[in-house]
Amino acid sequence: FVRTITYHDLAYASRVIPEIADLPKAIDDAMRWGFAHKAGPFELWDGLGVAETAEQMKQAGFAPAAWVDEMLAAGHETFYQYQNSTKVGIYNPVDKKYVPIEISPKIINLKAKTEAGKVITRNPGATLIDIGDGVALVTFDTKMGALDDDISKMVNEALDRAESDFEGVVLSHDGDNFSAGANLAMVLMAAKSGMWPLLEQAIDGLQGVNMRMRYFPKPVVVAPFGYTFGGGCEVTMHAPRVVAAAELYIGLVEVGVGVIPAGGGTKEIMRRFVNPHMRISDSDYLPPLQKAFEQIGMAKVVTSALEAQSMGILGSCDRVVMNRDYLIAEAKREVLHMAESGYAPPVPEKIYAAGRDALAALRVGLHMFKEGGYISEYDAVIGEKLITILAGGELSKPAWVSEQYILDLEKEAFLSLCGEEKTQERIYHMLETGKPLRN
């Protein structure tokens, strides 16, 4: 069945040239851009082998257009000309020769950079690449961009080198999704084995690299796209500047696996939602705290970069790029613009902690959610940890506390939840099925 469908599509694509497009590349682009195919028909045909596939198509009753046979007879074995992995030419059936492919300067090809020897260093989880003009790029090479110790080490190394060798750093890559969050398999293994120092080290590593990015003296730009969940969202929220792809699915989803955001995500939500509100005299702290609780507690995921701005995950100065192919180049341009403009890091900011009165009020709301059947008994356990952080703990009165104070609360809550059997069940279920468990 698959062979029949494939042969039919390849034959049809060859026959509509030059009726609906002059060159095969236009059809490939349309199938990738308009229908989200990984490769267009002629790119797929090149991968299968043009000559042998054309012969099999004829035997199956799906003969390609005559110009394909003419191309092969003339000694042209592929529709595209390649230089290493980069497409540099495309066959023109009318002129019967290859014509150059114009590569936009707005596109940075990471494979080409790698083949050109621009890799500075790499480890099993990440790569540091010189993308030119004094800008370094950190790529996430793990499955789904899952954050691990290798990525934290690479980001730190990039920042170390940037202090003397680069104008700034970009965090992005050319995979399908920016980051699905923390490495849950590692978290589950460590929790099951009681390896608490390892988990604590992982949290300290993520918190440390995020805070270092935020206050780094040179520009750091994060360019997210696709799924940007949990830790990936926290990395994005700590960037001094974000250049995001328009198609972005981002949110703090840790509650879905039985924990809370512990890489600074809870702290950032407090800084963005609660702080501005409480700088206004005679303000009530409950509305922004409730908003913060709902965003994290309901594991909300926004479905575009523009929506992320309206939800406070991206800032008003962060940029949105419609064409994903231009994302890394635009992030690089943003680094250079920030450097030329005399970039200075933000001043460290205190976080408003409302204290035990706010905690008591939030507990009432959490109890009503549970009694109303909106959340499970264990959801309430997680919620208790979350509201304790949002209120700043059992402070006797409101206070402006350091960011590290909130980060320490995050870490304590995360570690304690990892020790709970129901959290371990949720993590295991997510790893096995890709879906959250309501236990």
Salt bridges, closest charged atoms under 4 A:
ASP9 OD1 - HIS8 ND1 3.29
ASP29 OD2 - LYS25 NZ 2.80
ASP29 OD1 - ARG32 NH2 2.43
GLU43 OE1 - ARG32 NE 3.03
GLU43 OE2 - LYS87 NZ 3.25
ASP69 OD1 - LYS58 NZ 3.01
GLU70 OE1 - LYS96 NZ 3.83
ASP133 OD2 - LYS332 NZ 2.78
ASP149 OD2 - LYS153 NZ 3.21
GLU157 OE2 - ARG161 NH2 3.13
ASP160 OD1 - ARG212 NH2 2.59
GLU163 OE2 - ARG212 NH2 3.33
ASP176 OD2 - LYS38 NZ 2.85
GLU200 OE2 - LYS411 NZ 3.38
ASP204 OD1 - LYS411 NZ 2.89
GLU268 OE2 - LYS267 NZ 2.93
GLU268 OE1 - ARG271 NH2 2.85
GLU268 OE1 - ARG272 NE 3.03
GLU330 OE1 - ARG319 NH2 2.61
GLU330 OE1 - ARG333 NH2 3.00
GLU334 OE2 - ARG241 NH1 2.62
GLU334 OE1 - ARG319 NH1 3.05
GLU349 OE1 - ARG271 NH1 3.28
GLU349 OE2 - ARG279 NH2 2.59
GLU377 OE1 - LYS370 NZ 3.91
ASP379 OD1 - ARG426 NH2 2.76
ASP379 OD2 - ARG438 NH2 2.55
GLU384 OE2 - ARG363 NH2 2.77
GLU394 OE2 - ARG363 NH2 3.34
GLU403 OE2 - LYS267 NZ 3.15
